[in-house]
């Protein structure tokens, strides 16, 4: 039996509205029917892990929805940075001859790019070519 944290539905609705979604739009983005979304918000039905994962990717503050504690803004910025770094690593890996990049190489590239972008101009990742950046740093 899953126990819904007190206030979960109210906080879920607050976050959905903060992001500008209707119930139907949010339900679609989360992969559920609008009825299920309404039931989660009214706390008459427990959300699934799949639903929580999907809404976590939509910008919802899951810490707040689940536990009533807002995530610090820095955590949101860090999550956004790490998502962008992950996308860059994936783009680089897909560009490899076999479309693959081993786990150790992915991790090293992720760490390198995260450190670089943490100190770079906020718009630097828009035109960043990971291969070019790594080659540049290896030469220096």
Residue pairs with C-beta under 8 A, 6 or more apart in sequence:
2 46
3 46
4 43
4 46
4 47
5 66
5 67
5 68
7 68
8 40
8 43
8 47
8 65
8 66
9 40
9 41
9 42
9 43
10 41
11 64
11 65
11 68
12 40
12 41
12 55
12 60
12 65
13 41
15 60
15 61
15 64
15 65
16 23
16 26
16 41
16 60
19 26
19 58
19 59
19 60
21 29
21 58
23 34
23 37
23 38
23 41
24 34
24 37
26 37
26 55
26 58
27 33
27 34
27 36
27 37
29 54
29 55
29 58
30 37
30 51
30 54
30 55
30 58
31 50
31 51
31 54
32 51
36 45
36 51
39 45
40 46
40 47
40 51
52 62
52 66
55 62
55 65
56 62
61 70
61 71
61 76
63 69
63 70
63 71
63 75
64 70
64 71
81 114
81 117
81 118
82 114
84 117
84 125
85 110
85 113
85 114
85 117
85 125
86 110
88 113
88 125
88 128
88 130
89 101
89 106
89 109
89 110
89 113
89 130
91 130
92 101
92 109
92 130
92 131
93 99
93 100
93 101
93 106
95 131
101 109
109 130
109 134
112 134
112 137
113 128
113 130
113 133
116 124
116 133
117 124
117 125
117 128
